[in-house]
Structure formats: C-alpha cells, structure tokens
Amino acid sequence: MKVKFLGTSHGLPMNGRHCQSILIQTENGDYMIDAGAPVLDILSNEGYELTRLKAIFVTHMHSDHMMGVADIICAASWYYKDMNFKVFLPEQRGIDAIKSFCSMLLYNRYDTDRITYNLYEEGQIYDDGNFKITAYHTDHMDATSDIAYGFLAESEGKKVYITGDMHRTLKDFREQLYREKVNLLIAECAHFTPEALCNKLKKCCTDAAAVVHVFPLCGYDDFKKLEKELPFKMLYPKDGDEYEIS
C-alpha cells in the first residue's frame, strides 16, 4: 500500500500546496480520500491512469475537501468512458448538489451507471474485498447541522487512519488509537495548536504519523521542535510526496 499526498494545504491553497486530497494506492486499484481542487489537474499532469480510481470518500462538505469531485465526474463522463467508480458523501444535499451541478455542466448527458453516489453514516461504509473503509464521526462542524468524519482505511494487511477535520478542542480525537495499532496516522492541524495535537499523538499506537492541513504554516516548525517527544516517526508531506507502507 502507498499513500500519495496530492494536496496538503488547509482551507485555501498556498505556497505550492493545494487543497486536501490523499490517494491510497493498492495493487488492485486506488482510492481517494477528499478531493480538494485542482486534484484532476494534479493527476493529469502526473500522467496518472484515472481508470485505477475505484472510489472517492469525502470527509465533510467543505469546499477545500470536495471541489475536485465534479472535475473527476466530468472527465469520466466526457473522456474516460471506461472509468467506473463510487462517490461517498456524508450529506444527501451534497449528493443532490453535485448531481445537479454535473448535469448542468454535461448537458444532462453523463453516465450515472458508471458513477454511483452513496450516502454514508458512521460505521463500515465500503468493502470491495481489496479495500475497506470505516467512518468515525467528528465534531468539526458541531456549531452547524453539518456532519464530518474521519476514516480508517484497510488494505493488504495495513491500516491508515485519517483524522479528517476535528473540533478546535480535540474532544473528538479518536482515543481508540491509543489501543488499536495503525501503520500510519494522518492528522490535520488547522484548528488547534501543534502542542495540543502532539499531546494526543504521543499516546497513539502507530508506526508513523503525518501532519497535513496545517495552519498557520509556521506550525511545521513547531512540530519539528516537539517531535522528540513522540515515540514514532513524524512525516511532514508536501504535495506529491509518497509514503509506502511495507
């Protein structure tokens, strides 16, 4: 299993970083966690074979996590007729909006048989025999009626946990990570301090942790000062970086 960081910025692109998108690559296909724009441009510029994409999972309905979904749907509809993939969204209004938007862009001629939309809730939401994903609710958007999740991805005997965006107090940090081993933990750090996150991370059972979605960017310097307190390897991925889980 490989994890490729397509976009690592916070709510806006900046300093060579695009909005958040993570590609999990396996021998039998690839899976995207969040699709911040311009993820299609990034993949196309790298010569990525889009037919490898099996599913897109969106953690929550904020623009920096999902504005690239429509681009991929349109590309599949117009140009890549052999693409077959599923889109997982946490709110029905998000599904309705994307379907309506893409229908307008494509003059009502896109192929819904090859692109399916799925509304998900907490719990296991996908298992194709090669890749399994389980959603865990977060309180990132508790001030509104909107819903947000983190994901546990499992494939080829490996586990990756993506926190998704969390509450500013970190009250929703998944404490099962203190007891349940993962091979890689990917955590955001735009809504609280690096110190607060490190206090949670130091208790986790993982081989490595990667921080993304960092704001302000000086937070990376803070993490490098704090990483000696952590009992595992820290990663500070930039756009385009890959991490192989062996």
Secondary structure as UniProt FT lines:
FT   STRAND          2..7
FT   TURN            15..16
FT   STRAND          21..26
FT   TURN            27..28
FT   STRAND          29..35
FT   TURN            37..38
FT   HELIX           39..45
FT   TURN            46..47
FT   HELIX           50..52
FT   STRAND          53..57
FT   HELIX           63..66
FT   TURN            67..68
FT   HELIX           69..78
FT   TURN            81..82
FT   STRAND          85..89
FT   HELIX           92..105
FT   TURN            106..108
FT   TURN            112..114
FT   STRAND          115..119
FT   STRAND          123..127
FT   STRAND          131..138
FT   TURN            140..143
FT   STRAND          148..155
FT   TURN            156..157
FT   STRAND          158..162
FT   TURN            168..169
FT   TURN            171..172
FT   HELIX           175..178
FT   STRAND          184..189
FT   HELIX           194..201
FT   TURN            202..203
FT   STRAND          208..214
FT   TURN            217..218
FT   HELIX           219..226
FT   HELIX           227..229
FT   STRAND          233..235
FT   TURN            239..240
FT   STRAND          242..244
//
